[in-house]
Amino acid sequence: MSPQRPTTVVLVDDDSALREAVARWLEGEGMRVIGLSRGEWVTSAIETHRADALLLDVHLPGLDGLQLLEAVRHRWQELPVIVMT
């Protein structure tokens, strides 16, 4: 029997201190965290890392969080998303 894969969360926030603090907390809960500072990298990360959830800041440089949410919802309707402000 193979070990269960940990829950993978893509965390997107341009504030590195906040991103790192949230990542440490989630990792302490046994999750695998893919931290990103820009929205443009999210779709690739979701596919590459088979993300189970997305934590998304609303205010991002370039592609903002609400635009990104719309794109993610269009492609991955079942992916749980938490929007942070």
C-alpha positions in Angstrom: 0.0 0.0 0.0 1.4 3.4 -1.0 1.4 6.3 1.5 -1.3 8.9 0.9 -0.3 12.0 -0.9 -0.4 15.2 1.3 -3.0 17.9 0.5 -1.4 20.3 -1.9 -2.3 24.0 -1.6 -1.3 26.7 -4.1 -0.8 29.9 -2.1 -0.7 33.2 -4.0 0.3 36.4 -2.2 2.8 39.1 -3.3 3.5 39.8 0.4 6.4 37.4 1.0 6.2 37.7 4.9 2.5 36.8 4.9 3.0 34.1 2.2 5.8 32.5 4.2 3.8 32.7 7.5 0.7 31.0 6.0 2.9 28.4 4.3 4.6 27.5 7.6 1.2 27.1 9.3 -0.2 24.9 6.5 3.0 22.8 6.4 2.7 22.4 10.1 -0.7 20.9 9.5 0.9 18.4 7.1 0.1 20.1 3.8 2.3 20.7 0.9 2.4 24.3 -0.1 3.3 25.8 -3.4 3.9 29.5 -2.7 3.6 32.0 -5.6 4.0 35.8 -5.7 2.3 36.4 -9.1 -1.1 35.3 -10.5 0.3 34.5 -13.9 1.9 31.4 -12.5 -1.2 29.9 -10.9 -2.7 27.8 -13.7 0.7 26.1 -14.4 1.2 25.4 -10.7 -2.3 23.9 -10.3 -1.7 21.5 -13.2 1.9 20.7 -12.4 1.4 20.0 -8.7 -2.1 18.6 -8.9 -3.4 21.2 -6.4 -6.2 20.3 -4.0 -6.9 23.9 -3.0 -6.0 27.5 -3.8 -5.5 30.4 -1.4 -5.6 33.6 -3.3 -4.9 37.2 -2.4 -7.2 39.7 -4.1 -4.5 42.4 -4.7 -1.8 41.0 -6.9 0.5 42.7 -9.4 -0.4 42.0 -13.0 -3.3 39.6 -13.1 -5.4 40.5 -10.0 -7.0 37.9 -7.8 -10.6 38.4 -9.0 -9.5 38.0 -12.6 -7.6 34.9 -11.6 -10.5 33.5 -9.7 -12.7 33.8 -12.8 -10.1 31.9 -14.9 -9.6 29.2 -12.3 -13.4 28.7 -11.9 -13.8 28.4 -15.6 -11.2 25.6 -15.8 -11.4 23.9 -12.4 -15.0 24.3 -11.1 -14.5 21.8 -8.2 -11.2 23.3 -6.9 -11.8 24.8 -3.4 -10.6 28.5 -3.4 -10.2 30.8 -0.4 -9.8 34.4 -1.3 -7.8 36.5 1.1 -8.0 40.3 1.4 
